């Protein structure tokens, strides 16, 4: 059970800070780093190459943040 003090602290974080907390928790839940499958690594490399070829496929962190703010407030 999460203490009310921790809930209050987490509730006061910005969206970006909450994402950082989620990332931290995910990393701590997977000791030794479960790692990516070969297929996942291949997909990431492919998408990275696509963005190198056509940078317009990517969005900036600010654009992503604004979209997430619209979705989650």
C-alpha positions in Angstrom: 0.0 0.0 0.0 1.3 3.5 -0.9 1.3 5.9 2.0 -0.9 8.9 1.8 2.2 11.1 2.1 3.7 9.5 -0.9 0.5 9.7 -2.9 0.3 13.4 -2.0 3.9 13.9 -3.1 3.4 12.1 -6.4 0.2 13.9 -7.0 2.0 17.3 -6.9 4.5 16.2 -9.6 4.4 17.6 -13.2 3.5 15.2 -16.0 7.2 15.0 -17.0 8.2 14.2 -13.5 5.5 11.5 -13.3 6.8 9.9 -16.5 10.3 9.9 -14.9 8.9 8.2 -11.8 7.2 5.6 -14.0 10.4 5.0 -15.9 12.3 4.6 -12.6 9.8 2.1 -11.2 9.8 0.1 -14.4 13.6 -0.2 -14.3 13.5 -1.3 -10.7 10.8 -3.9 -11.4 13.0 -5.5 -14.0 16.3 -6.4 -12.2 19.1 -7.0 -14.5 17.1 -5.3 -17.2 14.8 -7.7 -18.9 16.0 -6.1 -22.1 14.4 -5.9 -25.5 13.8 -8.8 -27.9 15.7 -9.0 -31.1 12.5 -8.0 -32.9 12.0 -4.9 -30.7 15.6 -3.9 -31.2 15.2 -4.3 -34.9 12.1 -2.2 -34.9 13.8 0.6 -33.0 16.8 0.6 -35.4 14.4 0.7 -38.4 12.4 3.6 -37.0 15.6 5.4 -36.1 16.8 5.0 -39.7 13.4 6.2 -41.0 13.7 9.4 -38.9 17.3 9.9 -40.1 15.9 9.7 -43.7 12.9 11.9 -43.0 13.1 14.0 -39.8 9.6 15.2 -40.3 8.4 11.8 -39.0 9.6 12.8 -35.5 8.0 15.2 -33.0 9.8 17.4 -30.5 9.6 16.7 -26.7 7.5 19.9 -26.4 5.0 18.6 -28.9 4.8 15.3 -27.1 4.5 17.0 -23.8 1.6 19.2 -25.1 -0.2 16.2 -26.5 0.1 14.3 -23.2 -1.1 17.4 -21.3 -4.1 17.5 -23.6 -4.8 13.8 -22.9 -4.0 13.6 -19.2 -4.1 17.2 -18.0 
